[in-house]
């Protein structure tokens, strides 16, 4: 039960990022680029603190720690920056639950597509699942009826999903995931600065916005990712991928409870299609 509790905390933390981002940016407490910069900086500080603590408690010293390749850090930082820019700009117009659905849907479809392009065996069930998930996303964001889903914001969140998929694929071979994450967050923080300077006219800071950004960066991102790396070795890859399908559902519930966001039939049907399609992709994967 202790392990199950840790996994549940991780999933809630992932979903909370969407709720906190929508609350701060959509609520007008902070501008999008400023929120992204502060979230990255707070996450970097927390991950560096955790890495330093790990070095003190472990058998290695900081100087003994494996050095992260600079090129790897640049690539990881660039992918993380794309994720953060798309994420923050998208939540100017998307609800928390819908944003999480688009984000995680695109992540899983992108990773499946990359695997297929790089020679991994692809079964008919996986192709069918990816098609169902894509159609589910298209159904949710397609303009129709009185409820209009902003297409531009949806595309930005899709770009964010591509960034997160790339970040995930780049980080799979990291010898020290905690150190690699800290370096990626540092590089992404530096990469975000020019975008903040370009949008200084939109700068908006409130104490509530700063608190939400720091909470999202240090706690639900920094501590959340660190805890994820702790439980990940004890999960089968298919299980790890499958349980993440619950994140959009948790975000939808959180958005409804915390932000009073509507949950219509269209969103419910699309969510079932996306999650069902992704689950089919995972469960139809060829067994090694």
Secondary structure, 3 states (H helix, E strand, C coil): CHHHHHHHHHHHHHHHHHHHHHHHHHCCCECHHHHHHHHHHHHHHHHHHHHHHHHHHCCCCHHHCCCCCHHHHHHHHHHHHHHHHHHHHHCCCCCHHHHHHHHHHHHHHHHHHHHHHCCCCCCHHHHHHHHHHHHHHHHHHCCCCCCCCCHHHHHHHHHHHHHHHHHHHHHCCCCCHHHHHHHHHHHHHHHHHHHHHHCHHHCCECHHHHHHHHHHHHHHHHHHHHHHHHHHCCCCHHHHHHHCCHHHHHHHHHHHHHCCCCCCHHHHHHHHHHHHHHHHHHHCCCCC
